[in-house]
């Protein structure tokens, strides 16, 4: 007979849940590696959030000119 797995304690469950929130598992050269998850704001990438919500003045102050668009139509 095989040995039964023991149940995780509440502290161990909390730590496991926290690790799953912070890290994700990817494959590199056929092996599983744990890497930090990319930062998100409201479920979207930080760059996408800035593109959608930033006004031109804020973009200029933070030197993010690549996200500025020319809406004049000249």
SEZAZA-696486 format. One record per residue: y, z, x of N, C-alpha, C in turn; residue in one letter; residue number from 1. Coordinates in nm, 4 decimals. Layout:
N
+----------+----------+----------+----------+----------+----------+----------+----------+----------+-----+-----+
:      npy :      npz :      npx :     capy :     capz :     capx :      cpy :      cpz :      cpx : res :   n :
+----------+----------+----------+----------+----------+----------+----------+----------+----------+-----+-----+
:        Y :        Z :        X :        Y :        Z :        X :        Y :        Z :        X :   a : NUM :
...
+----------+----------+----------+----------+----------+----------+----------+----------+----------+-----+-----+
***
This chain:
74
+----------+----------+----------+----------+----------+----------+----------+----------+----------+-----+-----+
:      npy :      npz :      npx :     capy :     capz :     capx :      cpy :      cpz :      cpx : res :   n :
+----------+----------+----------+----------+----------+----------+----------+----------+----------+-----+-----+
:  -0.1186 :   0.0000 :   0.0829 :   0.0000 :   0.0000 :   0.0000 :   0.1253 :   0.0000 :   0.0876 :   x :   1 :
:   0.2284 :  -0.0594 :   0.0338 :   0.3536 :  -0.0646 :   0.1074 :   0.4422 :   0.0516 :   0.0670 :   x :   2 :
:   0.5306 :   0.0850 :   0.1557 :   0.6235 :   0.1949 :   0.1313 :   0.7340 :   0.1479 :   0.0372 :   x :   3 :
:   0.7672 :   0.2268 :  -0.0626 :   0.8717 :   0.1884 :  -0.1572 :   1.0093 :   0.2086 :  -0.0946 :   x :   4 :
:   1.1006 :   0.1202 :  -0.1297 :   1.2372 :   0.1328 :  -0.0819 :   1.3046 :   0.2487 :  -0.1543 :   x :   5 :
:   1.3858 :   0.3217 :  -0.0813 :   1.4579 :   0.4312 :  -0.1450 :   1.5874 :   0.3793 :  -0.2062 :   x :   6 :
:   1.6347 :   0.4502 :  -0.3057 :   1.7601 :   0.4121 :  -0.3698 :   1.8776 :   0.4546 :  -0.2832 :   x :   7 :
:   1.9858 :   0.3776 :  -0.2918 :   2.1057 :   0.4111 :  -0.2170 :   2.1792 :   0.5265 :  -0.2847 :   x :   8 :
:   2.2396 :   0.6108 :  -0.2027 :   2.3197 :   0.7200 :  -0.2568 :   2.4532 :   0.6618 :  -0.3046 :   x :   9 :
:   2.5263 :   0.7340 :  -0.3872 :   2.6571 :   0.6833 :  -0.4319 :   2.7531 :   0.6523 :  -0.3172 :   x :  10 :
:   2.7493 :   0.7308 :  -0.2104 :   2.8361 :   0.7046 :  -0.0953 :   2.7956 :   0.5745 :  -0.0281 :   x :  11 :
:   2.6654 :   0.5523 :  -0.0121 :   2.6171 :   0.4287 :   0.0492 :   2.6490 :   0.3080 :  -0.0374 :   x :  12 :
:   2.6392 :   0.3235 :  -0.1699 :   2.6747 :   0.2136 :  -0.2608 :   2.8220 :   0.1776 :  -0.2467 :   x :  13 :
:   2.9075 :   0.2800 :  -0.2368 :   3.0514 :   0.2555 :  -0.2241 :   3.0828 :   0.1830 :  -0.0936 :   x :  14 :
:   3.0174 :   0.2249 :   0.0146 :   3.0393 :   0.1586 :   0.1435 :   2.9924 :   0.0133 :   0.1390 :   x :  15 :
:   2.8785 :  -0.0114 :   0.0750 :   2.8251 :  -0.1469 :   0.0636 :   2.9202 :  -0.2352 :  -0.0171 :   x :  16 :
:   2.9731 :  -0.1823 :  -0.1262 :   3.0659 :  -0.2582 :  -0.2097 :   3.1936 :  -0.2911 :  -0.1326 :   x :  17 :
:   3.2422 :  -0.1939 :  -0.0536 :   3.3630 :  -0.2154 :   0.0261 :   3.3387 :  -0.3225 :   0.1322 :   x :  18 :
:   3.2220 :  -0.3202 :   0.1983 :   3.1884 :  -0.4230 :   0.2982 :   3.1837 :  -0.5607 :   0.2346 :   x :  19 :
:   3.1263 :  -0.5702 :   0.1134 :   3.1169 :  -0.6992 :   0.0468 :   3.2539 :  -0.7524 :   0.0085 :   x :  20 :
:   3.3503 :  -0.6624 :  -0.0202 :   3.4862 :  -0.7057 :  -0.0512 :   3.5575 :  -0.7566 :   0.0738 :   x :  21 :
:   3.5336 :  -0.6920 :   0.1885 :   3.6054 :  -0.7256 :   0.3107 :   3.5444 :  -0.8434 :   0.3867 :   x :  22 :
:   3.4134 :  -0.8591 :   0.3821 :   3.3456 :  -0.9587 :   0.4641 :   3.2669 :  -1.0569 :   0.3777 :   x :  23 :
:   3.2400 :  -1.1742 :   0.4345 :   3.1519 :  -1.2702 :   0.3702 :   3.0526 :  -1.3198 :   0.4747 :   x :  24 :
:   2.9389 :  -1.3663 :   0.4296 :   2.8342 :  -1.4119 :   0.5192 :   2.8362 :  -1.5641 :   0.5256 :   x :  25 :
:   2.8397 :  -1.6172 :   0.6477 :   2.8361 :  -1.7617 :   0.6682 :   2.7245 :  -1.7928 :   0.7674 :   x :  26 :
:   2.6870 :  -1.9193 :   0.7758 :   2.5853 :  -1.9615 :   0.8707 :   2.6520 :  -2.0324 :   0.9883 :   x :  27 :
:   2.6189 :  -1.9890 :   1.1096 :   2.6661 :  -2.0532 :   1.2318 :   2.5442 :  -2.0771 :   1.3188 :   x :  28 :
:   2.5177 :  -2.2023 :   1.3508 :   2.4015 :  -2.2402 :   1.4320 :   2.2716 :  -2.1871 :   1.3724 :   x :  29 :
:   2.2593 :  -2.1898 :   1.2422 :   2.1371 :  -2.1477 :   1.1763 :   2.1196 :  -1.9973 :   1.1658 :   x :  30 :
:   2.2216 :  -1.9210 :   1.2015 :   2.2122 :  -1.7756 :   1.1937 :   2.3211 :  -1.7235 :   1.1009 :   x :  31 :
:   2.2911 :  -1.6147 :   1.0322 :   2.3896 :  -1.5544 :   0.9439 :   2.4872 :  -1.4708 :   1.0257 :   x :  32 :
:   2.6148 :  -1.4879 :   0.9988 :   2.7186 :  -1.4088 :   1.0644 :   2.8101 :  -1.3530 :   0.9558 :   x :  33 :
:   2.8577 :  -1.2328 :   0.9793 :   2.9506 :  -1.1712 :   0.8853 :   3.0913 :  -1.1874 :   0.9411 :   x :  34 :
:   3.1803 :  -1.2462 :   0.8632 :   3.3183 :  -1.2680 :   0.9043 :   3.4108 :  -1.2125 :   0.7962 :   x :  35 :
:   3.5328 :  -1.1774 :   0.8371 :   3.6297 :  -1.1256 :   0.7411 :   3.6674 :  -1.2344 :   0.6413 :   x :  36 :
:   3.6862 :  -1.1961 :   0.5175 :   3.7295 :  -1.2903 :   0.4150 :   3.8755 :  -1.3292 :   0.4398 :   x :  37 :
:   3.9135 :  -1.4518 :   0.4054 :   4.0551 :  -1.4898 :   0.4188 :   4.1399 :  -1.4130 :   0.3184 :   x :  38 :
:   4.2649 :  -1.3876 :   0.3548 :   4.3538 :  -1.3139 :   0.2664 :   4.3870 :  -1.3963 :   0.1429 :   x :  39 :
:   4.3948 :  -1.3290 :   0.0287 :   4.4313 :  -1.3953 :  -0.0954 :   4.5340 :  -1.3117 :  -0.1694 :   x :  40 :
:   4.6137 :  -1.3784 :  -0.2499 :   4.7091 :  -1.3132 :  -0.3387 :   4.6796 :  -1.3656 :  -0.4780 :   x :  41 :
:   4.6480 :  -1.2776 :  -0.5690 :   4.6110 :  -1.3140 :  -0.7063 :   4.4991 :  -1.4183 :  -0.7087 :   x :  42 :
:   4.4064 :  -1.4103 :  -0.6150 :   4.2913 :  -1.4992 :  -0.6136 :   4.3149 :  -1.6348 :  -0.5516 :   x :  43 :
:   4.4346 :  -1.6615 :  -0.4995 :   4.4589 :  -1.7902 :  -0.4336 :   4.5003 :  -1.7669 :  -0.2886 :   x :  44 :
:   4.4830 :  -1.8691 :  -0.2077 :   4.5162 :  -1.8620 :  -0.0664 :   4.6643 :  -1.8285 :  -0.0486 :   x :  45 :
:   4.6981 :  -1.7612 :   0.0607 :   4.8359 :  -1.7195 :   0.0856 :   4.9292 :  -1.8403 :   0.0931 :   x :  46 :
:   4.8869 :  -1.9471 :   0.1626 :   4.9713 :  -2.0665 :   0.1743 :   4.9961 :  -2.1310 :   0.0386 :   x :  47 :
:   4.8928 :  -2.1381 :  -0.0450 :   4.9081 :  -2.1966 :  -0.1781 :   5.0026 :  -2.1122 :  -0.2634 :   x :  48 :
:   4.9935 :  -1.9804 :  -0.2521 :   5.0817 :  -1.8905 :  -0.3269 :   5.2272 :  -1.9125 :  -0.2863 :   x :  49 :
:   5.2509 :  -1.9278 :  -0.1556 :   5.3877 :  -1.9511 :  -0.1074 :   5.4391 :  -2.0852 :  -0.1585 :   x :  50 :
:   5.3553 :  -2.1896 :  -0.1519 :   5.3986 :  -2.3218 :  -0.1993 :   5.4396 :  -2.3184 :  -0.3456 :   x :  51 :
:   5.3666 :  -2.2440 :  -0.4277 :   5.3944 :  -2.2419 :  -0.5715 :   5.5130 :  -2.1538 :  -0.6091 :   x :  52 :
:   5.5355 :  -2.0447 :  -0.5378 :   5.6293 :  -1.9435 :  -0.5856 :   5.7574 :  -1.9252 :  -0.5049 :   x :  53 :
:   5.7657 :  -1.9794 :  -0.3845 :   5.8825 :  -1.9545 :  -0.3006 :   5.9970 :  -2.0491 :  -0.3353 :   x :  54 :
:   6.1197 :  -1.9944 :  -0.3289 :   6.2363 :  -2.0790 :  -0.3508 :   6.2856 :  -2.1310 :  -0.2149 :   x :  55 :
:   6.3667 :  -2.2368 :  -0.2145 :   6.4096 :  -2.2985 :  -0.0877 :   6.4846 :  -2.2029 :   0.0054 :   x :  56 :
:   6.5626 :  -2.1113 :  -0.0498 :   6.6370 :  -2.0174 :   0.0353 :   6.5412 :  -1.9279 :   0.1120 :   x :  57 :
:   6.4404 :  -1.8746 :   0.0429 :   6.3425 :  -1.7877 :   0.1093 :   6.2648 :  -1.8652 :   0.2152 :   x :  58 :
:   6.2273 :  -1.9887 :   0.1843 :   6.1552 :  -2.0710 :   0.2813 :   6.2393 :  -2.0953 :   0.4058 :   x :  59 :
:   6.3691 :  -2.1214 :   0.3864 :   6.4582 :  -2.1462 :   0.4992 :   6.4755 :  -2.0192 :   0.5831 :   x :  60 :
:   6.4917 :  -1.9047 :   0.5188 :   6.5089 :  -1.7790 :   0.5918 :   6.3861 :  -1.7437 :   0.6748 :   x :  61 :
:   6.2695 :  -1.7813 :   0.6271 :   6.1454 :  -1.7494 :   0.6976 :   6.0930 :  -1.8666 :   0.7808 :   x :  62 :
:   6.1773 :  -1.9691 :   0.7991 :   6.1476 :  -2.0851 :   0.8827 :   6.0195 :  -2.1560 :   0.8409 :   x :  63 :
:   5.9977 :  -2.1711 :   0.7109 :   5.8821 :  -2.2421 :   0.6587 :   5.9271 :  -2.3764 :   0.6020 :   x :  64 :
:   5.9902 :  -2.4564 :   0.6877 :   6.0477 :  -2.5832 :   0.6434 :   5.9419 :  -2.6833 :   0.6004 :   x :  65 :
:   5.8198 :  -2.6695 :   0.6496 :   5.7159 :  -2.7663 :   0.6115 :   5.6797 :  -2.7556 :   0.4639 :   x :  66 :
:   5.7100 :  -2.6431 :   0.3997 :   5.6806 :  -2.6261 :   0.2571 :   5.7964 :  -2.6699 :   0.1685 :   x :  67 :
:   5.9125 :  -2.6987 :   0.2283 :   6.0289 :  -2.7404 :   0.1498 :   6.0115 :  -2.8868 :   0.1086 :   x :  68 :
:   6.0477 :  -2.9164 :  -0.0167 :   6.0385 :  -3.0533 :  -0.0657 :   6.1776 :  -3.1055 :  -0.0963 :   x :  69 :
:   6.1933 :  -3.2355 :  -0.0899 :   6.3216 :  -3.2987 :  -0.1203 :   6.3185 :  -3.3434 :  -0.2652 :   x :  70 :
:   6.3799 :  -3.2667 :  -0.3551 :   6.3774 :  -3.2955 :  -0.4980 :   6.4971 :  -3.3778 :  -0.5452 :   x :  71 :
:   6.5841 :  -3.4210 :  -0.4532 :   6.7063 :  -3.4922 :  -0.4926 :   6.6785 :  -3.6329 :  -0.5421 :   x :  72 :
:   6.5786 :  -3.6992 :  -0.4901 :   6.5448 :  -3.8340 :  -0.5361 :   6.6437 :  -3.9394 :  -0.4899 :   x :  73 :
:   6.7126 :  -3.9209 :  -0.3761 :   6.8086 :  -4.0203 :  -0.3291 :   6.7456 :  -4.1367 :  -0.2613 :   x :  74 :
+----------+----------+----------+----------+----------+----------+----------+----------+----------+-----+-----+
***
